[in-house]
Structure formats: structure tokens, C-alpha cells
Amino acid sequence: MQIRVSAAFFAAAVAFAPSLQAQSTYPNKPVHIIVGYATGGSADAGLRPLARALEPLLGQPIIIEYKPGAAGGVAMEFIAKAPTDGYTLYYADNGPLTIAPHVNKVVYDSLKSFTHLGHVCGSGSMLVVHQSTPFKSMNDVITLSKADPDKWSYGTSGVAGPHHLSGEFFKSLTGAKLLHVPYKGGGPAMTDLMGGQVPMLFSSLGPIVGAVKSGKIRPLAVTSLKRSAAFPDVPTMNELGLKGFDSTGWYGLVGPAGLAPAAVAKITQILARAREDRAMHSQINATGCDTEILTPAQTIEKVKTDLVKWGKVIKDAGIKAE
């Protein structure tokens, strides 16, 4: 029996062959990873050791690009529309994924618009106080603020950021009476804490290492379920009696929805191998973000859980965009 192949079918097959070959040999050129903030921030600091660890496993250079704006939202929108060939990824934080949709109108769906490749690291906020305050423990903050509800306030890096949500979550569970004082970034907030203009902060961990170790400010508790590798002596709120308290900011790798299967397979494979890279863990942990590489399925569940949790906190606290 003779089989005839039409010219059109043959042409289509020839055209499709390079595409199949490209997928099977992924990657065959540098991979770009987007950061949604300016250089020198916590996202940049965490991605650099990750990129160094992944490059030899990937077999191609990783090029870091910066697209700051809208607290990561500009980069989030960019990656949602990026090519699906796997050469453009995003080192995303949970802010634009699980907080922004409850505060602002966004043009993406946190689950459907992206391919979640894996959670990389997470970091709780830390409740720190000026040395002149009477607060020696987390329970002091709860008790004294209830006794004098108009006296005490806490600062953060801004409205609807992860530290603001940590503070409001803390208030909702404990009944603490604290006025939120938002700043335009963690730097100005830390300056006012050091100067005594604000009595306490819910702060990211990296910027306060020096001030805590020098004794200029007093750490009371971290908001993650596990103690921070950067502050092993500081207890968690969970340990101090707020069972299950977990307010964690985190980073993960994402691509656009429909990412090429070869790219998904390769990236998830090398992320799994990177779990054993002790040097990478130490370098990321030193930035205040504790390494915990999760599978895509685990990461998606984390997104779903955080969307529900922060949606309730934002609604109950009446948080609105500035």
C-alpha cells in the first residue's frame, strides 16, 4: 500500500520541526529573569545567589533585568504578556500576587495568568521597638496598648505592604490598640524608629540586622512560623502564644501562563536540585529571606491560601490603596 503525503502537510511538518527541536534543547540561549524593583533591594539580593546556583545547572547565562513600579505590579503585568518560550521569567514576590488584587484593580489573575514554577524563600516581618519604650516582650505590646489605646503606634514601609498586613493581622488576633503610621519605604521608617519618632515597627529583616546587633533597637518577635536563620534567638509569635500566626512575605519563580513544557520541566528540575546547594541557602538566608524551595503544586496552594487570608485581613481592617 502506498501512502501519499500532501505537500501542505510536508511543509507544515518541516516548519514545526525546529519548534520541537527548540523545546527539546531548552535552553539554547540566555534566560532573562525579571525583578519588579530597583537594584539593591531584597528581591535583587535574593535572586543573585539563586541565579549563580542555577546557571551551571541550566547550562546558559541568567540575565537579571529590572522593571520597577507599582510595588512589583509593572513587572507582574509584563510577565503575564511575555512569550511562553521560557526565556523570560519573573522573580515574583507575594505582594502583587496575593495582596494587590484585594487593594487595586489588576489586569491579571494570580493563578490563571501565570505558570508557577516554585517558591524560593520566605521572610516574616519582625516586631522591633525603640530601646526607650517599656516594651520588653510581645505581650507587653498587647497589654500596654490596650491599657492606653491612644498612646501607641507602629510604623511600616507603606500602606497594604506585607508589614502593614502583619501589623493588622497581629491586631486582629490580639486586640492590641496600635495606630498604623505608613512611610514611603523601609528606610524612612527605620530612621524614625532609631530617632524615637515612632515607638515600634513591623519591619523586613535584612535592613535591621545591624541595628539589632548593635543594641540600638530591641527585637520582640518574628511573624513567620519558623525562627529566622538571620535571628535564631528571636522567638516567633507562634511560640509566644499566637498559635498558627504566620505572616510571611515570599519570592518565587513564575512565567506566563502556557509556558513551554520543556521549560517547565527544566526549571522545576533544577530548582529541585538547588535544594541541596548549601552555599546558595546560606547566601539567601543572609539576606533575611529563609530558603524553602517548594514544588509548583505547593506554590499554587500557597498562593490560594494567601489570597484568602490577606483578603480577609484587608477587608476587616478597611485597608485601601493610597
N, C-alpha and C positions, 0 to 999 in steps of 0.2 A: 504494500500500500504506500502510495506517495503522499507526503504531507507538503502542502504549499503554504508558505508564509508570505503574507501580503507585504508589499513594500512599505506601507504605512506602519504596520506592526514592527517590522525590522528597524525602521528609523526610530520608532519610539523606544524600542529596546536598547538601541545604541545610545540614544540620548540619556536614558535612565541609568545606564551602566556606570558613568562617572559619579552619579549621586550615590549609588550603592557603595562604590569603592571609597568615596569620601567618608561615608558613615563608618565603614568597616575599619578605616585607618585613622579615625579620630583619636587625638587631634593631629593635624599635619601643618599647623601654623600656631602662632602665639594666641593665648586665650586672654581676653580682657576681663578684668573684674572691676566693677564699678563700686565706688564708695559715695554715699549720699551726703557727705560732709566735707569740710575743708581738710587740708593736710594737717597732721599733727594732733588730731583728736583721737578719741578712744577707738573709733572704728578703724582708722588708719593704723594705730598702734597694734591692734589685734590681728588685722589682716596680713601685715608684713611677715610675721613668723609663720603664719599659715601658708602664705604663698611660697616662702622659702622651702617649707616642708613638702608642698605639693608639686613643685616644679620638677624635681627629678623623677617623681612617680608619674607625672603627666608626660614627661619627655619633650616638653615645649616651654618656652618662657611664659610667665604670667605678667601681664602689663596692668598696673593699677591706674585707674582713671578716676577723676573726681568730678562729681556733678552735685555740688551742694545746693541747698534751697528747700524751703518748706519742711524743715526737720526730717529730711530724707524723702520727702514726697516727690520731689522733682525726679530723683533717680528711680523711685518706685514706678512712676508713670513711664519713664524712659524704658525700663526693662520689660514692662508689660507689652511694649510695642516692638521690642528688639527681635532680630532674626532668630529663628529657632534652631540654628545650626550648632549651638553650643559654644560659640566663640565669644559670646558676650554674657556674662553672669553678673550677679549683684551680691555684695556682702551686706545683706539687709539686717536692720535691727527691728525689734518688735514694735517700735513706735508707729511707723506708718502702716504696719500690718495689722496690729490689734488695738491700737488706741485711736489713731487718726480717723478711722471710719465712723467712730462714735462722736467725734467732735466737729469734723469738717466734711464737706461734700467731696468725695473722691471719685475718680473715674475708673477705678479698678476694683475687682473683687479679690479679697485677701486669699481666697482659696482657689477660685476658678481662673484667675488671670495669671497664675504663676505655677512653675514646676518647683516644688520644694525639694531641695537636694540634701539638706541636713543641717540641723542645729550644730553650732560650733562651740559657743561658750556663753555663759550667763553670769550676771552680776547683780547682787542685791544692792539696794541703797544702804547707806549707813546713817543712823541717827547719831549725830555728834553735837556737843554743846560747848559753849564757851566756858572756860575754867571758872569764871566769876559767878556762874549760876549755881543754885543749890542742888541741881540735878546730879545725883551720883549713880542713878540707875534708871532703867526704863520705867519701873513702877513709880519712881519719884515724879517723872514727867506726867504720868497719868493722874496721880493723886494730887499733886500741887496745882496742875492746870484745872482740875475740877473744883478745887477749893477757891481758886481765884481766876475765874474764866475769862476775864477781860484783860489779864496781865500778859499772857504769854503768846508768842507767835513762833512760827517756823518758816525758814526760807528754803527756796528751791531754785533750780536753774530756769524755771518758767512754767507757765500755765499748761496743764494737760501733758506735761512730760512725765517720764517714769517716776521721778522723785516726788512730784506733786501727787501722783496716784498712790505712791507708797504712804505718804502722809495722810491722805484722805482715807485709805484703807485702814490704816492704824487708828484713826479717829473713829471710824465706823464700828470697829470691833471693841474698842476700849472705852469709848465715851469721853476721851481726852478733849479738852477745850483749847484749841490752838487756832490762831488766825494764820492763814496762808499768806506769805509775802513772796510774790514771784519776782525773780530777777531776770535780766536779759543774758542768761548764761551762768555757768557754774563759777566762773572767775569772779564776777562782781559779788555773787552770793558769798563766796569764801572770804573775800576782802572784808565784807561787813561782819561776818562771823568773827574773824580774827580781831576786828576793831571793837567788837562788843555791840554793834548796832542792831544785830539780830541775835537772840539767845541760842538758837539751835538751827540745824539744817538737816534735811534729808538729802544726802549728797551721794554722788558716784564715788567709787572707792579710790580710783587712781590718783586724782588730784589732792587727796587729803593724807596720803601716806606720810609725807614729810612733816606736816603739821601735827599729826597724831604722835609720831615717834619722837618729836621734839617736846611733846607735852603741852603744846600751845592750845590744843583743843582736846576734849575728852570724848572718846567713843563709848556709846552705850549699848548698841545692838545693831546687827545687820538683818536685813529683811528677807534674805534667802533662806531656804530650808537647811542648807549646809553652811558651816562656817567658811569664810573666805580664806583661800590659801594665802592671801596677802596680809590677813589679820587673823591668824589662828587663835589668838587669845580673846577675841571679841565674840560673845555669845550671840546666837540667833534669837529672834523674837519668839520663835517656836520653843526654844529651850527655856525661855524666861516665862513661859505660861500661855502664850498666844498660840495654841496648838493648831498646826496646819498653816500658820501665817507664811505666805510665800508671795513676795513681790519682787520679781526678778526681771531685769532687762536682759535681752539676749540678742545674739547675732547668729545668722545662718546664711548658707549659700542658696540663692534662688536663681532660676532662669525664667524665661517667658513660658506661658502655657504651650503645650505641644512640643516641648524640647525634644530634639532628635534622640531616639532610643539609645544610639551608640554613645552619645554624650552623657546621658543619664547614667548608663551602666558604668562608664569610665569614671565619672566624677564620684559617684557613690562608692565605687570600689576603692578609689584612692583615699577618700575620706575615712573609710573603714580601716585602711592600713595605717593612716596617720594617727589613729588612736594609740598606737604603740610607740609613737615618737616622743620620747621623754623630753628631749630638748625643746621641741615645739610647745609641749604642755607647760614647761617652766617659763618659757618666754611669754606665752599668752597670759598665764597666771600672774606674772609680774605686772601686767597692765591693769590688774584688778578684775579681770574677767576670767572666771574659772572654766577651764576647758571641759566640755562634755559633748562629744560628738554623737549625735543621735541619727537614726535611720530616717529616710523620708517619711515613713508612716508615723513614726514617733513625733517627728517635727510637725506634721499636719495636725496630729491630736493636740499638740501644744498650742498651735495657732487657734484651734477651735475652743480649747479651754480658756485661753486668754481673752478671746473675743467676748465670751460670755461674762467672765469675771470683771474685766475692765468696763464693759458696757454697763453693768450694774453699778459699779463704783462711780462712774461718770454721771449716770442718771441720778443716783441718790444724792450725790454732792452738788448737783446742779452745775457741773463744770461746762463752760462754754469757751469757744476759741476767742483769743484776744482780738 
